[in-house]
């Protein structure tokens, strides 16, 4: 927790991928024929260290599993002028982070938009309706979940001049983001909404049922 606090005060994120790879490479060379076993132990130690540091971080940030691609800290700094962290948490550490974390608020991205719900004290109407959360705020000692993805999707469609009213729409993906897209399309009057995933029908290998799609929306991590 103390290391996390120091990094927090100096505007640094917990994870330093290059430094971690350097450590793993060094111990692997020194361990010789036992390199795989030793590196596995060190990965576990590094993961636990990151979790403890993230728990000690205050303020605001982005919660997800893999965030090295994220430009969120730069965007928030440019628009709001405040520190914004990357809370990169493994699935088995999510519960501890949500229960013990010192954060004031987090945006939530894949794969936790549904998983965080079980750790929240309550949901607002938008999150309850969608069944997914992309914003968590600490309000009077409670963790409250919100969903702004519906508004964001509607705004993006309207700003781009994409008309969905009365049209057949297909959404790629079935996660929390896809459920928000569904709600947005329903509010905008889409006549039919289909989902494509890796399993079930239709899927990425059998698309016969959606050849008449007029609007296609990607709600998968592809491209992030």
Secondary structure, 3 states (H helix, E strand, C coil): CHHHHHHHHCCCCCCCHHHHHHHHHHHHHHHHHHHHHHHHHHHHHHHHHHHHHHHHCEEEEEEECCCCCCCHHHHHHHHHCCCEEEEECCHHHHHHHHHHCEEEEEEECCCCCCHHHHHCCEECHHHHHHCCCCEEEEECCEEEEECCHHHHHHHHHHHCCCCCCCCEEEEECCCHHHHHHHHHHHHCCCCEEEEEECCCCCECCECHHHCCCCEEEECCCCCC
